[in-house]
């Protein structure tokens, strides 16, 4: 039942409109002055005020302006009753902020039609506000869940700064969202071997982040028992594929896994579609990609991977990254990115830069976190190792 307040100092018109609307199942109140109408608002709480443009103590336009300025009456509709054929009053009604106006020579049907249209809009507005409130509450809950998920993910996938037998490793993780689809780990396999894994689950967000946690735990559970990187990728592929067996998921994961043998001075690695690591020599003469291709894990059931082994010297630099680093500014120019990155590493080595400075320089060059215009298209992970 809608409540309507009629404001008019014409007693005949006031009585006629009040009586007519009362017969149409509206709850109707009346007032002969605008000041009296204002005092009634808190008690009556009308859904609509129908006010005459010309009231003795105050114009209906001024009453409308007062109402529209008050936040507590933001949902209150105002219908201005103007003199027939008076275009100036019609313009004033619009400028005053009225929701609509009607000429005073209206018929009962015309008034009902006008009211029905206004209340229909009011109902739709209230419905939208209610829906927005529900969405806001849902978003608040989702933000809480995202925050909790972020804490869980970052407790497992942590930025590292570790040293193993004079080999130092530092990492940096920059998810596109609060939670991301990259994962990495650096693990001592035995007294002379270090395992480094870097992976990128397709997409980013909740589903990808859940898979990163699963893959991180799979890696930790099997890395000490597996001698060859290719075998580890094969096991991860089987695990990943089994999760979505029979479903239509398009998720997959690109991984590079390296085993550094400190005693033998070798790096043995395997790759399932990840960006190539770069090995730069200690004197800054050259930087070479550790090229090796492989099918991303999770795409096919039975996949075999291969291994490659390269030698290194003490002081050489190993640089790993996910493709988010190249996608930021060089998405359409992979070759240009690789040339620029190699040049950066060579110059850093010649300048005897610390690992922290190399990391900062790489991010400033290819990511520029301070750039307010940037679009975070993908997660970024970087691992730098001084051998």
C-alpha positions as a Markdown table, in Angstrom:
| # | Residue | x | y | z |
|---|---|---|---|---|
| 1 | Unk | 0.0 | 0.0 | 0.0 |
| 2 | Unk | 1.6 | 3.3 | -1.1 |
| 3 | Unk | 1.3 | 6.4 | 1.0 |
| 4 | Unk | 0.7 | 9.7 | -0.7 |
| 5 | Unk | 0.8 | 13.2 | 0.7 |
| 6 | Unk | -1.3 | 15.8 | -1.2 |
| 7 | Unk | -0.2 | 19.5 | -0.8 |
| 8 | Unk | -2.6 | 22.1 | -2.1 |
| 9 | Unk | -4.3 | 25.3 | -0.6 |
| 10 | Unk | -7.2 | 24.9 | -2.9 |
| 11 | Unk | -9.7 | 23.1 | -0.6 |
| 12 | Unk | -11.9 | 21.8 | -3.4 |
| 13 | Unk | -9.1 | 20.3 | -5.4 |
| 14 | Unk | -7.5 | 18.9 | -2.2 |
| 15 | Unk | -10.6 | 17.2 | -1.1 |
| 16 | Unk | -11.4 | 15.8 | -4.6 |
| 17 | Unk | -7.9 | 14.3 | -5.1 |
| 18 | Unk | -7.7 | 13.0 | -1.6 |
| 19 | Unk | -11.1 | 11.3 | -1.8 |
| 20 | Unk | -10.5 | 9.8 | -5.3 |
| 21 | Unk | -7.1 | 8.3 | -4.4 |
| 22 | Unk | -8.4 | 6.9 | -1.1 |
| 23 | Unk | -11.0 | 5.0 | -3.1 |
| 24 | Unk | -8.2 | 3.5 | -5.2 |
| 25 | Unk | -6.5 | 1.8 | -2.2 |
| 26 | Unk | -3.9 | 4.4 | -1.6 |
| 27 | Unk | -3.2 | 5.7 | 1.9 |
| 28 | Unk | -3.7 | 9.4 | 1.5 |
| 29 | Unk | -2.7 | 12.4 | 3.7 |
| 30 | Unk | -3.2 | 16.0 | 3.0 |
| 31 | Unk | -1.8 | 19.4 | 3.9 |
| 32 | Unk | -2.8 | 22.9 | 2.9 |
| 33 | Unk | 0.7 | 24.4 | 3.3 |
| 34 | Unk | 4.2 | 23.4 | 2.4 |
| 35 | Unk | 5.5 | 24.1 | 5.9 |
| 36 | Unk | 2.9 | 21.8 | 7.4 |
| 37 | Unk | 3.8 | 19.1 | 4.8 |
| 38 | Unk | 7.4 | 19.3 | 5.9 |
| 39 | Unk | 6.4 | 18.7 | 9.5 |
| 40 | Unk | 4.3 | 15.7 | 8.5 |
| 41 | Unk | 7.1 | 13.9 | 6.5 |
| 42 | Unk | 8.8 | 12.2 | 9.4 |
| 43 | Unk | 5.5 | 10.9 | 10.8 |
| 44 | Unk | 3.6 | 10.1 | 7.5 |
| 45 | Unk | 6.6 | 8.8 | 5.6 |
| 46 | Unk | 4.9 | 9.1 | 2.2 |
| 47 | Unk | 6.2 | 7.3 | -0.9 |
| 48 | Unk | 5.1 | 10.3 | -3.0 |
| 49 | Unk | 4.2 | 13.9 | -2.5 |
| 50 | Unk | 1.8 | 15.5 | -5.0 |
| 51 | Unk | 2.2 | 19.2 | -4.5 |
| 52 | Unk | 0.6 | 22.2 | -6.3 |
| 53 | Unk | 3.1 | 24.5 | -8.0 |
| 54 | Unk | 1.4 | 27.5 | -6.3 |
| 55 | Unk | 0.8 | 27.2 | -2.6 |
| 56 | Unk | 0.3 | 30.3 | -0.5 |
| 57 | Unk | 3.2 | 29.9 | 2.0 |
| 58 | Unk | 5.8 | 28.4 | -0.3 |
| 59 | Unk | 6.0 | 27.4 | -3.9 |
| 60 | Unk | 5.9 | 23.7 | -4.7 |
| 61 | Unk | 9.2 | 24.1 | -6.5 |
| 62 | Unk | 10.9 | 25.3 | -3.3 |
| 63 | Unk | 9.4 | 22.4 | -1.4 |
| 64 | Unk | 10.7 | 20.0 | -3.9 |
| 65 | Unk | 14.2 | 21.5 | -3.7 |
| 66 | Unk | 14.2 | 21.2 | 0.1 |
| 67 | Unk | 13.1 | 17.5 | -0.1 |
| 68 | Unk | 15.6 | 16.6 | -2.8 |
| 69 | Unk | 18.5 | 18.0 | -0.7 |
| 70 | Unk | 17.8 | 15.8 | 2.2 |
| 71 | Unk | 19.5 | 12.3 | 2.0 |
| 72 | Unk | 16.7 | 10.8 | 4.2 |
| 73 | Unk | 14.2 | 11.6 | 1.5 |
| 74 | Unk | 16.2 | 10.4 | -1.5 |
| 75 | Unk | 13.6 | 7.7 | -2.3 |
| 76 | Unk | 10.6 | 10.1 | -1.9 |
| 77 | Unk | 8.9 | 10.8 | -5.2 |
| 78 | Unk | 7.6 | 14.4 | -6.0 |
| 79 | Unk | 4.8 | 15.0 | -8.5 |
| 80 | Unk | 4.3 | 18.6 | -9.3 |
| 81 | Unk | 0.7 | 19.8 | -10.2 |
| 82 | Unk | 1.2 | 22.7 | -12.6 |
| 83 | Unk | -1.3 | 25.1 | -14.2 |
| 84 | Unk | -2.6 | 23.8 | -17.5 |
| 85 | Unk | -0.6 | 25.1 | -20.5 |
| 86 | Unk | 2.0 | 26.9 | -18.3 |
| 87 | Unk | 5.3 | 25.8 | -19.9 |
| 88 | Unk | 7.2 | 27.9 | -17.5 |
| 89 | Unk | 5.9 | 26.0 | -14.5 |
| 90 | Unk | 6.7 | 22.8 | -16.4 |
| 91 | Unk | 10.3 | 23.9 | -16.8 |
| 92 | Unk | 10.6 | 25.0 | -13.2 |
| 93 | Unk | 9.3 | 21.5 | -12.2 |
| 94 | Unk | 12.1 | 19.9 | -14.1 |
| 95 | Unk | 14.8 | 22.3 | -12.8 |
| 96 | Unk | 13.6 | 21.8 | -9.2 |
| 97 | Unk | 14.2 | 18.0 | -9.5 |
| 98 | Unk | 10.7 | 16.8 | -9.6 |
| 99 | Unk | 10.2 | 13.2 | -10.7 |
| 100 | Unk | 7.3 | 14.2 | -12.9 |
| 101 | Unk | 4.6 | 16.8 | -13.4 |
| 102 | Unk | 0.9 | 16.8 | -14.3 |
| 103 | Unk | -1.5 | 19.6 | -15.4 |
| 104 | Unk | -4.1 | 20.4 | -12.8 |
| 105 | Unk | -7.0 | 19.7 | -15.2 |
| 106 | Unk | -6.1 | 16.0 | -15.1 |
| 107 | Unk | -8.7 | 13.3 | -15.0 |
| 108 | Unk | -8.8 | 10.6 | -12.5 |
| 109 | Unk | -7.5 | 8.1 | -15.0 |
| 110 | Unk | -4.6 | 10.4 | -16.0 |
| 111 | Unk | -3.6 | 10.8 | -12.4 |
| 112 | Unk | -3.7 | 7.1 | -11.8 |
| 113 | Unk | -1.6 | 6.4 | -14.9 |
| 114 | Unk | 0.9 | 8.9 | -13.8 |
| 115 | Unk | 1.1 | 7.4 | -10.3 |
| 116 | Unk | 1.4 | 3.9 | -11.5 |
| 117 | Unk | 4.3 | 4.8 | -13.8 |
| 118 | Unk | 6.1 | 6.5 | -10.9 |
| 119 | Unk | 5.5 | 3.7 | -8.5 |
| 120 | Unk | 6.6 | 1.1 | -11.1 |
| 121 | Unk | 9.9 | 2.9 | -11.4 |
| 122 | Unk | 10.2 | 3.2 | -7.7 |
| 123 | Unk | 9.6 | -0.6 | -7.3 |
| 124 | Unk | 12.3 | -1.3 | -9.9 |
| 125 | Unk | 14.7 | 1.1 | -8.2 |
| 126 | Unk | 14.1 | -0.5 | -4.8 |
| 127 | Unk | 14.5 | -4.0 | -6.3 |
| 128 | Unk | 17.9 | -2.9 | -7.8 |
| 129 | Unk | 19.0 | -1.4 | -4.5 |
| 130 | Unk | 18.1 | -4.6 | -2.8 |
| 131 | Unk | 20.0 | -6.6 | -5.3 |
| 132 | Unk | 23.0 | -4.3 | -5.1 |
| 133 | Unk | 23.0 | -4.7 | -1.3 |
| 134 | Unk | 23.0 | -8.5 | -1.7 |
| 135 | Unk | 25.8 | -8.3 | -4.2 |
| 136 | Unk | 27.8 | -6.0 | -1.9 |
| 137 | Unk | 27.3 | -8.5 | 0.9 |
| 138 | Unk | 28.4 | -11.3 | -1.4 |
| 139 | Unk | 31.4 | -9.3 | -2.6 |
| 140 | Unk | 32.4 | -8.6 | 1.0 |
| 141 | Unk | 32.3 | -12.3 | 1.8 |
| 142 | Unk | 34.2 | -13.1 | -1.4 |
| 143 | Unk | 36.9 | -10.5 | -0.5 |
| 144 | Unk | 37.2 | -12.2 | 2.9 |
| 145 | Unk | 37.6 | -15.6 | 1.3 |
| 146 | Unk | 40.1 | -14.1 | -1.2 |
| 147 | Unk | 42.1 | -12.6 | 1.6 |
| 148 | Unk | 42.2 | -15.9 | 3.4 |
| 149 | Unk | 43.2 | -17.7 | 0.2 |
| 150 | Unk | 45.9 | -15.2 | -0.3 |
| 151 | Unk | 47.4 | -15.8 | 3.2 |
| 152 | Unk | 47.3 | -19.6 | 2.6 |
| 153 | Unk | 48.9 | -19.3 | -0.8 |
| 154 | Unk | 51.6 | -16.9 | 0.4 |
| 155 | Unk | 52.4 | -19.1 | 3.4 |
| 156 | Unk | 53.3 | -22.0 | 1.0 |
| 157 | Unk | 54.6 | -20.0 | -2.0 |
| 158 | Unk | 57.0 | -17.6 | -0.3 |
| 159 | Unk | 59.6 | -15.2 | -1.6 |
| 160 | Unk | 63.0 | -16.8 | -0.8 |
| 161 | Unk | 66.5 | -15.7 | -0.2 |
| 162 | Unk | 68.6 | -18.7 | 0.5 |
| 163 | Unk | 72.2 | -19.9 | 0.1 |
| 164 | Unk | 73.3 | -23.5 | -0.5 |
| 165 | Unk | 77.0 | -24.2 | -0.6 |
| 166 | Unk | 77.9 | -20.7 | -1.9 |
| 167 | Unk | 75.0 | -20.8 | -4.4 |
| 168 | Unk | 72.5 | -18.1 | -3.6 |
| 169 | Unk | 68.9 | -17.9 | -4.8 |
| 170 | Unk | 66.4 | -15.1 | -4.5 |
| 171 | Unk | 62.8 | -15.0 | -5.8 |
| 172 | Unk | 60.0 | -12.5 | -6.4 |
| 173 | Unk | 56.3 | -13.2 | -6.8 |
| 174 | Unk | 53.8 | -10.6 | -8.2 |
| 175 | Unk | 50.3 | -12.1 | -8.7 |
| 176 | Unk | 48.0 | -10.2 | -11.0 |
| 177 | Unk | 45.2 | -10.6 | -8.5 |
| 178 | Unk | 45.3 | -11.1 | -4.7 |
| 179 | Unk | 46.0 | -14.8 | -5.5 |
| 180 | Unk | 47.7 | -16.1 | -8.6 |
| 181 | Unk | 48.5 | -19.0 | -10.8 |
| 182 | Unk | 52.3 | -19.1 | -10.5 |
| 183 | Unk | 54.2 | -21.3 | -8.1 |
| 184 | Unk | 57.9 | -22.0 | -7.4 |
| 185 | Unk | 60.1 | -23.8 | -4.9 |
| 186 | Unk | 63.7 | -24.2 | -4.2 |
| 187 | Unk | 64.6 | -27.4 | -2.4 |
| 188 | Unk | 67.9 | -29.1 | -1.2 |
| 189 | Unk | 67.6 | -32.6 | -2.6 |
| 190 | Unk | 70.7 | -33.9 | -0.9 |
| 191 | Unk | 74.1 | -32.7 | 0.3 |
| 192 | Unk | 75.2 | -31.6 | -3.2 |
| 193 | Unk | 72.0 | -31.0 | -5.3 |
| 194 | Unk | 69.5 | -28.2 | -5.4 |
| 195 | Unk | 66.2 | -28.5 | -7.1 |
| 196 | Unk | 64.4 | -25.4 | -8.5 |
| 197 | Unk | 60.9 | -25.6 | -10.0 |
| 198 | Unk | 58.9 | -22.7 | -11.5 |
| 199 | Unk | 55.4 | -23.2 | -12.9 |
| 200 | Unk | 52.6 | -21.2 | -14.3 |
| 201 | Unk | 49.0 | -22.5 | -14.3 |
| 202 | Unk | 46.9 | -21.1 | -17.2 |
| 203 | Unk | 44.7 | -18.2 | -16.1 |
| 204 | Unk | 44.8 | -16.6 | -12.7 |
| 205 | Unk | 42.3 | -16.4 | -9.8 |
| 206 | Unk | 40.8 | -19.0 | -7.4 |
| 207 | Unk | 40.9 | -22.1 | -9.6 |
| 208 | Unk | 44.5 | -21.4 | -10.7 |
| 209 | Unk | 45.7 | -20.6 | -7.1 |
| 210 | Unk | 44.2 | -23.9 | -5.8 |
| 211 | Unk | 46.1 | -25.8 | -8.4 |
| 212 | Unk | 49.3 | -24.0 | -7.5 |
| 213 | Unk | 49.0 | -25.2 | -3.9 |
| 214 | Unk | 48.3 | -28.7 | -5.0 |
| 215 | Unk | 51.3 | -28.8 | -7.4 |
| 216 | Unk | 53.6 | -27.3 | -4.7 |
| 217 | Unk | 52.7 | -30.1 | -2.4 |
| 218 | Unk | 53.1 | -32.7 | -5.1 |
| 219 | Unk | 56.6 | -31.4 | -5.9 |
| 220 | Unk | 57.6 | -31.5 | -2.2 |
| 221 | Unk | 56.3 | -35.0 | -1.8 |
| 222 | Unk | 58.2 | -36.5 | -4.8 |
| 223 | Unk | 61.2 | -34.3 | -5.5 |
| 224 | Unk | 63.6 | -36.2 | -3.2 |
| 225 | Unk | 62.8 | -39.6 | -4.7 |
| 226 | Unk | 63.1 | -38.6 | -8.4 |
| 227 | Unk | 66.5 | -38.3 | -10.0 |
| 228 | Unk | 65.6 | -36.8 | -13.4 |
| 229 | Unk | 63.6 | -33.6 | -14.0 |
| 230 | Unk | 61.8 | -35.2 | -16.9 |
| 231 | Unk | 60.4 | -37.9 | -14.6 |
| 232 | Unk | 59.1 | -35.3 | -12.1 |
| 233 | Unk | 57.3 | -33.5 | -14.9 |
| 234 | Unk | 55.8 | -36.8 | -16.1 |
| 235 | Unk | 54.5 | -37.4 | -12.6 |
| 236 | Unk | 53.1 | -33.9 | -12.3 |
| 237 | Unk | 51.4 | -34.3 | -15.7 |
| 238 | Unk | 49.7 | -37.5 | -14.6 |
| 239 | Unk | 48.5 | -36.0 | -11.3 |
| 240 | Unk | 47.3 | -32.8 | -13.0 |
| 241 | Unk | 45.5 | -34.7 | -15.8 |
| 242 | Unk | 43.8 | -37.1 | -13.4 |
| 243 | Unk | 42.1 | -34.3 | -11.6 |
| 244 | Unk | 40.2 | -33.2 | -14.7 |
| 245 | Unk | 39.9 | -36.6 | -16.4 |
| 246 | Unk | 36.5 | -36.7 | -18.2 |
| 247 | Unk | 35.8 | -33.0 | -17.7 |
| 248 | Unk | 36.0 | -30.1 | -20.1 |
| 249 | Unk | 38.6 | -28.1 | -18.2 |
| 250 | Unk | 41.0 | -26.1 | -20.3 |
| 251 | Unk | 43.5 | -25.6 | -17.5 |
| 252 | Unk | 47.1 | -26.7 | -17.9 |
| 253 | Unk | 50.5 | -25.8 | -16.4 |
| 254 | Unk | 53.8 | -24.8 | -17.9 |
| 255 | Unk | 56.8 | -25.9 | -15.7 |
| 256 | Unk | 60.6 | -25.8 | -15.8 |
| 257 | Unk | 62.5 | -27.9 | -13.3 |
| 258 | Unk | 66.2 | -27.8 | -12.8 |
| 259 | Unk | 68.6 | -29.8 | -10.7 |
| 260 | Unk | 71.8 | -28.1 | -9.9 |
| 261 | Unk | 74.7 | -30.4 | -9.0 |
| 262 | Unk | 77.1 | -28.3 | -7.0 |
| 263 | Unk | 79.9 | -30.9 | -7.0 |
| 264 | Unk | 79.6 | -31.7 | -10.8 |
| 265 | Unk | 79.0 | -28.1 | -11.7 |
| 266 | Unk | 76.0 | -29.1 | -13.9 |
| 267 | Unk | 72.4 | -28.0 | -14.4 |
| 268 | Unk | 70.0 | -30.7 | -15.6 |
| 269 | Unk | 66.6 | -29.5 | -16.7 |
| 270 | Unk | 63.3 | -30.4 | -18.3 |
| 271 | Unk | 60.6 | -28.1 | -19.6 |
| 272 | Unk | 56.8 | -28.4 | -20.2 |
| 273 | Unk | 56.2 | -25.3 | -22.1 |
| 274 | Unk | 57.6 | -22.7 | -19.7 |
| 275 | Unk | 59.8 | -19.7 | -20.6 |
| 276 | Unk | 63.4 | -20.7 | -21.2 |
| 277 | Unk | 65.8 | -20.1 | -18.3 |
| 278 | Unk | 68.9 | -17.9 | -19.1 |
| 279 | Unk | 72.4 | -18.8 | -18.1 |
| 280 | Unk | 74.9 | -15.9 | -18.2 |
| 281 | Unk | 78.6 | -16.5 | -17.7 |
| 282 | Unk | 80.4 | -14.9 | -14.7 |
| 283 | Unk | 82.5 | -12.5 | -16.9 |
| 284 | Unk | 79.5 | -11.1 | -18.7 |
| 285 | Unk | 80.6 | -12.3 | -22.1 |
| 286 | Unk | 77.3 | -14.0 | -23.1 |
| 287 | Unk | 73.9 | -15.1 | -21.9 |
| 288 | Unk | 72.3 | -18.2 | -23.4 |
| 289 | Unk | 68.8 | -19.6 | -23.2 |
| 290 | Unk | 68.5 | -23.2 | -21.9 |
| 291 | Unk | 66.3 | -24.3 | -24.7 |
| 292 | Unk | 64.1 | -27.3 | -24.4 |
| 293 | Unk | 60.5 | -27.8 | -25.4 |
| 294 | Unk | 57.7 | -29.9 | -23.9 |
| 295 | Unk | 53.9 | -30.2 | -23.8 |
| 296 | Unk | 52.3 | -28.3 | -20.9 |
| 297 | Unk | 51.2 | -30.6 | -18.1 |
| 298 | Unk | 47.5 | -31.4 | -18.1 |
| 299 | Unk | 47.0 | -31.3 | -21.9 |
| 300 | Unk | 47.5 | -35.0 | -22.7 |
| 301 | Unk | 47.4 | -38.1 | -20.6 |
| 302 | Unk | 50.5 | -39.9 | -21.7 |
| 303 | Unk | 53.4 | -37.5 | -22.2 |
| 304 | Unk | 57.1 | -38.0 | -22.0 |
| 305 | Unk | 59.6 | -35.3 | -21.3 |
| 306 | Unk | 63.4 | -35.1 | -22.0 |
| 307 | Unk | 66.3 | -33.8 | -20.0 |
| 308 | Unk | 69.3 | -31.6 | -21.0 |
| 309 | Unk | 72.4 | -31.0 | -19.0 |
| 310 | Unk | 74.8 | -28.0 | -19.2 |
| 311 | Unk | 77.9 | -27.2 | -17.3 |
| 312 | Unk | 78.5 | -24.0 | -15.4 |
| 313 | Unk | 81.3 | -22.2 | -13.6 |
| 314 | Unk | 81.3 | -20.6 | -10.2 |
| 315 | Unk | 79.9 | -17.1 | -10.4 |
| 316 | Unk | 77.6 | -17.7 | -13.4 |
| 317 | Unk | 74.1 | -16.3 | -13.2 |
| 318 | Unk | 70.9 | -18.2 | -13.7 |
| 319 | Unk | 67.7 | -16.3 | -14.4 |
| 320 | Unk | 64.2 | -17.9 | -14.5 |
| 321 | Unk | 60.8 | -16.2 | -15.1 |
| 322 | Unk | 57.2 | -16.9 | -16.0 |
| 323 | Unk | 55.9 | -15.4 | -19.2 |
| 324 | Unk | 54.1 | -12.7 | -17.3 |
| 325 | Unk | 57.3 | -10.7 | -17.3 |
| 326 | Unk | 57.6 | -10.6 | -21.1 |
| 327 | Unk | 53.8 | -10.1 | -21.6 |
| 328 | Unk | 53.8 | -6.8 | -19.7 |
| 329 | Unk | 55.5 | -4.7 | -22.4 |
| 330 | Unk | 56.7 | -7.3 | -25.0 |
| 331 | Unk | 53.7 | -9.5 | -25.5 |
| 332 | Unk | 54.0 | -9.3 | -29.3 |
| 333 | Unk | 57.8 | -9.2 | -29.4 |
| 334 | Unk | 59.2 | -12.2 | -27.6 |
| 335 | Unk | 62.5 | -12.0 | -29.5 |
| 336 | Unk | 62.9 | -8.4 | -28.5 |
| 337 | Unk | 62.2 | -9.3 | -24.9 |
| 338 | Unk | 64.9 | -12.0 | -24.9 |
| 339 | Unk | 67.5 | -9.7 | -26.5 |
| 340 | Unk | 66.7 | -7.0 | -23.9 |
| 341 | Unk | 66.8 | -9.4 | -21.0 |
| 342 | Unk | 70.1 | -11.0 | -22.0 |
| 343 | Unk | 71.6 | -7.5 | -22.5 |
| 344 | Unk | 70.4 | -6.5 | -19.0 |
| 345 | Unk | 72.0 | -9.6 | -17.4 |
| 346 | Unk | 75.3 | -9.2 | -19.2 |
| 347 | Unk | 75.5 | -5.5 | -18.1 |
| 348 | Unk | 74.6 | -6.4 | -14.6 |
| 349 | Unk | 77.3 | -9.0 | -14.3 |
| 350 | Unk | 79.9 | -6.6 | -15.8 |
| 351 | Unk | 78.8 | -4.0 | -13.3 |
| 352 | Unk | 79.1 | -6.6 | -10.5 |
| 353 | Unk | 75.5 | -5.9 | -9.5 |
| 354 | Unk | 74.0 | -7.6 | -6.5 |
| 355 | Unk | 71.2 | -10.1 | -7.0 |
| 356 | Unk | 68.7 | -7.7 | -5.4 |
| 357 | Unk | 69.8 | -5.0 | -7.8 |
| 358 | Unk | 69.5 | -7.3 | -10.8 |
| 359 | Unk | 66.0 | -8.3 | -9.7 |
| 360 | Unk | 64.9 | -4.6 | -9.2 |
| 361 | Unk | 66.4 | -3.6 | -12.6 |
| 362 | Unk | 64.6 | -6.4 | -14.4 |
| 363 | Unk | 61.2 | -5.5 | -12.8 |
| 364 | Unk | 61.7 | -1.8 | -13.5 |
| 365 | Unk | 62.6 | -2.6 | -17.1 |
| 366 | Unk | 59.9 | -5.1 | -17.9 |
| 367 | Unk | 57.2 | -4.6 | -15.3 |
| 368 | Unk | 57.5 | -1.2 | -13.7 |
| 369 | Unk | 55.3 | -1.7 | -10.7 |
| 370 | Unk | 55.0 | 2.0 | -10.1 |
| 371 | Unk | 53.5 | 2.6 | -13.5 |
| 372 | Unk | 49.9 | 3.8 | -12.7 |
| 373 | Unk | 48.8 | 3.1 | -16.3 |
| 374 | Unk | 49.9 | -0.6 | -16.3 |
| 375 | Unk | 47.4 | -3.4 | -16.8 |
| 376 | Unk | 48.2 | -6.5 | -14.8 |
| 377 | Unk | 47.6 | -9.0 | -17.5 |
| 378 | Unk | 49.4 | -12.0 | -15.8 |
| 379 | Unk | 51.2 | -13.2 | -12.7 |
| 380 | Unk | 54.9 | -12.6 | -12.7 |
| 381 | Unk | 57.5 | -14.8 | -10.9 |
| 382 | Unk | 61.3 | -14.4 | -11.1 |
| 383 | Unk | 64.1 | -16.6 | -9.7 |
| 384 | Unk | 67.7 | -15.5 | -9.8 |
| 385 | Unk | 70.6 | -17.7 | -8.8 |
| 386 | Unk | 74.2 | -16.9 | -8.4 |
| 387 | Unk | 76.0 | -20.2 | -9.0 |
